[in-house]
């Protein structure tokens, strides 16, 4: 589910989780899962002892996203 209203509290996330059907996005070893910014998401624990790596890239015309939101810089 995409969300553009700003940061969610823990309670808001729990309410969303109760009413939105989750979608499993699976990738094979070495695969990529690409998602839009502001998608409410979570990851389960790894099912084996292999480490997981995440590369998070954000493209925006400005680091200031409005309503108190700002991209991390540095």
Buried (B, 14 or more C-beta within 10 A) or exposed (E): EEBEEEEBEEEBEEEEEEEEEEEEEEEEEEEEEEEEEBEBEEEEEEEEEEEEEEEEEEEEEEEEBEEEEEEEEE
